[in-house]
Amino acid sequence: MFAPRHAPNLLRLKAFFARQFRQMPTAQFMAVFGAYADRLDQDILPRFAPAVLASAASGVREHDDELPLRPEEGTT
């Protein structure tokens, strides 16, 4: 179960998926991240109130520094 306090990190994950989608071939993205990105978009994020997501989105940036990634997992 996800609480409102999880919303910022879930949106960071969504942003990471978007960056990966832009730099990977579609078939590769779908094989690696597709199921997780779909579940996040279809099942998890819609359960949050729009106000919670809007508030959480204000703290999400377009870079990988906020995620605990290994060097080879980062986006460019």
C-alpha positions as CSV (number, residue, x, y, z in Angstrom):
1,M,0.0,0.0,0.0
2,F,1.2,3.5,-0.9
3,A,0.6,6.5,1.3
4,P,0.6,10.1,0.2
5,R,4.2,10.4,1.5
6,H,5.2,8.0,-1.3
7,A,3.9,10.1,-4.1
8,P,7.1,12.2,-4.7
9,N,9.2,9.1,-5.1
10,L,6.6,7.4,-7.3
11,L,6.6,10.5,-9.6
12,R,10.4,10.4,-9.6
13,L,10.2,6.8,-10.8
14,K,7.7,7.8,-13.5
15,A,10.1,10.6,-14.6
16,F,12.9,8.1,-14.7
17,F,10.8,5.8,-16.9
18,A,10.1,8.7,-19.2
19,R,13.8,9.5,-19.6
20,Q,14.6,5.8,-20.2
21,F,11.8,5.6,-22.9
22,R,13.3,8.6,-24.7
23,Q,16.8,7.0,-24.9
24,M,15.9,3.3,-25.4
25,P,14.4,1.6,-28.4
26,T,10.7,1.0,-27.7
27,A,10.9,-2.8,-27.8
28,Q,13.8,-2.7,-25.3
29,F,12.0,-0.3,-23.0
30,M,8.9,-2.4,-23.0
31,A,10.9,-5.6,-22.2
32,V,12.7,-3.9,-19.3
33,F,10.3,-1.4,-17.9
34,G,7.0,-1.7,-19.7
35,A,5.1,-3.7,-17.1
36,Y,6.3,-1.5,-14.2
37,A,5.6,1.7,-16.1
38,D,2.1,0.5,-17.0
39,R,1.3,-0.6,-13.4
40,L,2.5,2.8,-12.1
41,D,0.4,4.7,-14.6
42,Q,-2.7,2.5,-14.5
43,D,-2.9,1.1,-11.0
44,I,-0.9,3.1,-8.5
45,L,-0.9,6.8,-9.4
46,P,-4.6,7.0,-10.1
47,R,-5.3,6.1,-6.5
48,F,-3.8,9.4,-5.3
49,A,-5.9,12.5,-5.1
50,P,-5.0,15.0,-7.8
51,A,-4.0,17.6,-5.2
52,V,-1.5,15.0,-3.7
53,L,0.1,14.4,-7.1
54,A,0.2,18.1,-7.9
55,S,2.0,18.9,-4.6
56,A,4.4,16.0,-5.1
57,A,5.2,17.0,-8.6
58,S,6.5,20.3,-7.5
59,G,9.5,18.5,-6.0
60,V,10.3,16.2,-8.9
61,R,13.2,17.3,-11.2
62,E,14.3,16.0,-14.6
63,H,17.5,14.3,-13.5
64,D,18.6,11.1,-11.8
65,D,20.2,12.6,-8.7
66,E,17.1,11.9,-6.6
67,L,17.2,8.1,-7.3
68,P,19.5,5.5,-5.8
69,L,20.9,4.3,-9.1
70,R,24.1,2.6,-10.0
71,P,26.3,4.5,-12.5
72,E,25.3,2.3,-15.4
73,E,21.6,2.8,-14.7
74,G,21.5,6.5,-15.1
75,T,20.1,8.4,-18.0
76,T,21.9,11.0,-20.1
